[in-house]
């Protein structure tokens, strides 16, 4: 079953991933530089891998393993992906040992970010 799921998400052409400074700093701390690069490669090839987080305007969360902790005790990557015509935005990462889920305030912030990204993308398409 897992093999089928991976095939479902595989894309033929990777998409561009834009990292926020918060994401980059935290990912390097939690995963190390090589681990961060591996996560970016995974997201570039599997933008739909994460589950949509309710009340965030389409922001997604994917579980990843972090330095010997496995997926369940690893980290959560929060990102926004609208479609193949725009980059994927890696917004936030946190260790499962730091928090279980996003706070209401974090959801509010990423929802505003998603709306801003989407609005900017639509304006570019119109021009």
C-alpha positions in Angstrom: 0.0 0.0 0.0 2.8 2.4 0.9 4.4 1.8 -2.5 1.2 2.7 -4.3 0.8 5.9 -2.3 4.3 7.0 -3.3 3.6 6.4 -7.0 0.4 8.4 -6.7 2.4 11.5 -5.6 5.3 11.2 -7.9 5.6 14.0 -10.5 7.5 13.8 -13.7 9.0 17.2 -13.4 10.0 18.7 -10.0 8.5 22.1 -9.1 10.4 25.0 -7.6 10.4 25.2 -3.8 10.7 28.6 -2.1 11.9 28.4 1.6 11.0 31.1 4.1 13.9 32.2 6.3 12.1 30.8 9.3 11.8 27.4 7.6 15.4 27.3 6.5 16.7 28.3 9.9 14.5 25.8 11.8 15.0 23.0 9.3 18.8 23.3 9.5 18.5 23.1 13.3 16.1 20.1 13.4 17.3 18.1 10.3 20.8 19.5 9.4 21.5 21.0 6.0 21.5 17.6 4.2 18.2 16.7 5.8 16.7 20.0 4.8 17.8 19.5 1.2 16.3 16.0 1.2 13.0 17.4 2.4 13.0 20.1 -0.3 13.7 17.5 -2.9 10.8 15.4 -1.6 8.4 18.3 -1.7 9.6 19.3 -5.2 8.6 15.9 -6.5 5.6 15.3 -4.3 3.8 18.6 -3.7 0.5 16.8 -2.8 2.1 14.4 -0.2 0.9 16.4 2.8 -2.6 16.6 4.2 -4.5 19.9 4.0 -4.8 21.6 7.4 -8.4 22.8 8.1 -8.9 26.5 8.4 -5.6 27.5 6.7 -6.7 28.2 3.1 -5.0 25.1 1.6 -1.8 25.0 3.6 -0.5 21.4 4.0 1.4 19.4 6.6 3.6 16.4 6.0 5.3 14.2 8.6 9.0 13.5 8.1 11.6 11.6 10.1 14.1 13.7 12.0 17.6 12.4 13.0 16.8 9.0 14.5 13.2 9.8 15.7 11.2 8.3 12.8 8.1 9.9 11.3 5.8 9.7 14.4 8.4 11.4 16.6 10.0 13.4 13.9 9.1 16.8 12.5 6.2 18.4 10.7 6.7 20.5 7.6 4.1 23.1 6.9 3.9 24.3 3.2 1.6 25.9 0.7 1.1 24.5 -2.8 -1.6 25.8 -5.1 -0.8 24.4 -8.6 2.0 23.5 -11.0 2.1 27.1 -12.3 3.6 28.5 -9.1 6.3 27.4 -6.7 5.7 25.5 -3.5 6.3 27.6 -0.4 8.0 25.8 2.6 6.6 28.0 5.4 7.4 26.3 8.8 8.9 23.2 10.4 8.6 22.1 14.0 9.7 19.0 15.9 6.9 16.7 17.2 8.6 17.0 20.6 8.1 20.8 20.5 4.4 20.8 19.8 1.7 18.4 18.6 -0.3 20.6 16.3 -0.3 24.1 15.0 -1.7 26.7 17.3 -4.7 28.8 16.4 -2.3 31.8 16.0 0.0 29.8 13.7 -3.0 28.7 11.6 -4.1 32.3 11.3 -0.7 33.5 10.2 -0.2 30.7 7.6 -3.7 31.3 6.3 -2.9 35.0 5.7 0.4 33.9 4.0 -1.5 31.5 1.7 -4.0 34.2 0.8 -1.2 36.6 0.0 0.7 34.1 -2.1 -2.5 33.1 -4.0 -3.4 36.8 -4.6 0.1 37.5 -5.9 0.0 34.5 -8.2 -3.3 35.5 -9.7 -2.1 39.0 -10.4 0.9 37.6 -12.2 -1.3 35.4 -14.3 -3.5 38.3 -15.4 -0.6 40.5 -16.6 
